[in-house]
Amino acid sequence: MKRAPMFVMLVPVLLMSSACGQREAVRTVSDTCLTMKVVRYNPAPAPSADDPGNQYDTDETVKDLIEQNAAWRKLCETR
């Protein structure tokens, strides 16, 4: 008969402990992953190509965008 009071006290404790488990929130490495994306560029077909309509990105811009995109991919792409 002494086991009944112990059982009555143990059941609520077990029920309450299962309610404490919560799913972990999704975490990102940086806000950069939420606000930025891979940037497209349009390199000239040849070095120092004529660009009267200003359609091509400069060699320096292309180089910078390649580096920026690589950094974004390293931080943000899931593997």
N, C-alpha and C positions, 0 to 999 in steps of 0.2 A: 504494500500500500504506500510505502514511502516513495516509490518510483513515480507515481502519478503526479505529485506536485513538481518534481524536477522536469518531467516531460512537458507539463503545462508551461513552465518557464522557458524551456528550450525551444519550443515551436515558434513563438513570436520572434525570438532572436534569429533563428534560421531564416524565417520569412523576410525579416528586415534586411538581413545581410545580402540577400539576392537582389534587392531593389537598389543597392548602391552602385552596381555595375553600370557604367555609361560608356557609350561608344566614343572613341577618340575622334576629335574633330579633324577634318582634313587640313593638313598643314602644307604651306608652300615654302619654298626656300626663300623667296623674296617677293615683294610686291611687283617687281619687274616682270615676273611671269604672268601676272594678272593684267598689267597695263601695256606691255609691249608685245610685239610679235616679230617674226622674221621679216626683214625688209627686202623687197625685190629691187633689183637694179638692172640697168640696160647698158652693158659695156659696148664700147665702139667695136666694130668688126676688125679694125686694125689700129695699131698705135698711131696717134696723131691723124686719125681719119677726119675728113671734112664733115662738119656737122652743122649745115646751115639752118636746120629747123630745131636745133638744140634738143635732139631726141636721145642722145647718148649721155651716160654719166661719165665724168672724167675718170682717168685711171686712179687718181688719189681717192675719189669718192667710192669707187668700186672696191678698192683695197680696204678702206675703212668699214664699209658695209659687210664685207666678208668677215672681218674680225668681229664686228658687232654681232652678226648672226651666229658665228661660232661660239661666242660667249653666251648668247641667249640659249643656244642648244645645249651647251654644257650645264647650264643652271636649270633649265626648265623642261627639257624633253624627258619623258618617262622612258625607262629602259625595260 
